[in-house]
Amino acid sequence: MRPGVKSYTANSEDQAFMKIGPLFMTGIAERLTPEGKAGKLECVIACFEKDYVLIAKVGNGHLAISVDRDHALAVFQEIIPRVLKLTA
């Protein structure tokens, strides 16, 4: 979490989510095309009432970035290419 940015969730909730949430979400999304015909999964975006969360596999773990709903489209358009470079 960036200093000075107020989170909608408690740090303990974020940590609990990151232990298993991204694994389920990316695993389910990957199984939509089990033969890989749509290509490799790049990221998953979950849309909540207050924010959007982008989840991408990076190395042996996952990167999650949350953005206020009002700014998510512009921010994700800017950062997704950078995130995908990390996953290559």
C-alpha positions as CSV (number, residue, x, y, z in Angstrom):
1,M,0.0,0.0,0.0
2,R,1.3,3.4,-0.9
3,P,1.8,5.8,2.1
4,G,-1.0,8.4,2.4
5,V,-3.5,6.4,0.3
6,K,-6.6,5.4,2.2
7,S,-7.7,1.8,1.6
8,Y,-11.3,0.6,1.5
9,T,-10.2,-2.6,3.2
10,A,-8.0,-3.4,6.2
11,N,-4.5,-4.6,5.6
12,S,-5.3,-7.9,7.2
13,E,-8.2,-8.4,4.7
14,D,-5.8,-7.6,1.8
15,Q,-3.3,-10.1,3.1
16,A,-5.9,-12.8,3.5
17,F,-7.2,-12.2,0.0
18,M,-3.7,-12.2,-1.6
19,K,-3.0,-15.7,-0.1
20,I,-5.6,-17.4,-2.3
21,G,-7.9,-15.0,-4.1
22,P,-5.6,-14.4,-7.2
23,L,-4.9,-18.1,-7.5
24,F,-8.6,-18.9,-7.8
25,M,-9.4,-15.9,-10.1
26,T,-6.5,-16.5,-12.5
27,G,-7.0,-20.3,-12.4
28,I,-10.7,-20.0,-13.3
29,A,-9.9,-17.5,-16.1
30,E,-7.2,-19.7,-17.6
31,R,-9.7,-22.6,-17.7
32,L,-12.0,-20.6,-20.0
33,T,-9.6,-21.6,-22.8
34,P,-8.0,-24.9,-21.7
35,E,-6.3,-25.4,-25.0
36,G,-4.9,-21.9,-25.1
37,K,-6.8,-21.0,-28.2
38,A,-7.4,-17.5,-26.9
39,G,-3.8,-17.2,-25.9
40,K,-2.1,-16.9,-22.6
41,L,-3.9,-15.2,-19.7
42,E,-2.5,-11.7,-19.2
43,C,-4.5,-10.4,-16.3
44,V,-7.9,-10.4,-14.6
45,I,-9.8,-7.3,-13.6
46,A,-12.4,-7.5,-10.8
47,C,-14.9,-4.7,-10.6
48,F,-16.2,-3.7,-7.2
49,E,-18.6,-0.9,-6.3
50,K,-15.8,1.4,-5.1
51,D,-12.7,0.2,-7.0
52,Y,-11.4,-2.1,-9.7
53,V,-8.6,-4.6,-9.0
54,L,-6.2,-5.8,-11.6
55,I,-4.5,-9.1,-10.9
56,A,-1.5,-10.5,-12.9
57,K,0.8,-13.4,-12.5
58,V,4.4,-12.1,-11.8
59,G,7.1,-14.7,-11.3
60,N,5.9,-17.2,-8.7
61,G,3.3,-14.9,-7.3
62,H,0.6,-12.4,-8.2
63,L,0.5,-8.6,-8.5
64,A,-2.7,-6.9,-7.5
65,I,-3.3,-3.2,-8.2
66,S,-6.5,-1.5,-7.0
67,V,-7.7,1.8,-8.5
68,D,-10.7,4.0,-7.6
69,R,-13.6,3.1,-9.9
70,D,-13.7,6.6,-11.4
71,H,-10.2,6.5,-12.6
72,A,-9.7,2.8,-13.4
73,L,-10.1,2.8,-17.2
74,A,-7.5,5.6,-17.7
75,V,-5.1,4.1,-15.2
76,F,-5.3,0.6,-16.5
77,Q,-4.8,1.7,-20.1
78,E,-1.6,3.3,-18.9
79,I,-0.3,0.6,-16.6
80,I,-1.3,-2.7,-18.2
81,P,1.4,-2.6,-20.9
82,R,4.0,-2.0,-18.1
83,V,2.5,-4.9,-16.0
84,L,2.6,-7.2,-18.9
85,K,6.3,-6.5,-19.4
86,L,6.8,-7.8,-15.8
87,T,5.0,-11.0,-16.6
88,A,6.9,-11.8,-19.8
